[in-house]
């Protein structure tokens, strides 16, 4: 059975009338969550059945929040079914109890907010312009592309996380704070943990969009991302990182680049204790595919 979100006034935010339904737990939707760094957006907090202020919960922050819960409300009729998977995992004793904070993407700003900024700024002007032209042709941007993901991360770390810490019964330390997403959301999850390794203790990066655009040919993005990640490895060795990929649709671009990243991690001493990469042959780039395997990264990150 699905449960409908109700209207409530909470800490000066109106829990909105978005028709999100869940199969387990409850969702509180904060519309127009304001920021001094980025445009306001919706944030939804999923709480497991039996949520109680008598105990503390780990937190999983997830991007593309409008795609996570209710397929009746998504543009393609698919969702991650986070409420189903998270509800099932919260009912076990083998994982930490956790809540999920879903951050809506902002449409046209999704690519600028999710594209790792420091690696992008390491590209030459010609390379940056080439990326801009490819994104324009793909209809993702209308003006010259510039990443502002550092501001997006400031919003997460300095505005959203304090709000969650102060208004929900959660553990605040890095070992109980995780971040997850797919495609560009996978990139920004990796980048968030690298930039804030003392805030996010683990990152789940599903179908990580190493190419940044929709072509692998003559594309400098995968290499500049790999170089950036290499520069941060010493700072995230006490954290956990998860990658996965398929080989169909858009995921067909990823295997050679993910294998280079895997080799980099292996050469730098990462083991099954702090790193996991999984390949899903025959799987493509969709919410349906990510929903099928969401349990795997959550178990990896939240296992006791």
Secondary structure, DSSP 8 states (H G I E B T S, - for coil): --EE---EEETTEEE-----EESSSEEEEEEEE--SSS--EEEEEEE-TT--TTS-BEEEEESSGGGSS-GGGSTTS----HHHHHHHHHTSSSB--EEEEEE---GGGHHHHHS-HHHHHHS-HHHHHHHHHHHHHTTS-SS-----HHHHHHIIIIIIHHHHHHHS-B--SGGGEEEEEETHHHHHHHHHHHH-TTT-SEEEEET--TTSSS--TT--HHHHHHHHHHHHGGGSTTSEEEEEEESSGGGGGTHHHHHHHHHHHHHTT--TTTEEEEEETT--SSHHHHHHHHHHHHHHHHB-
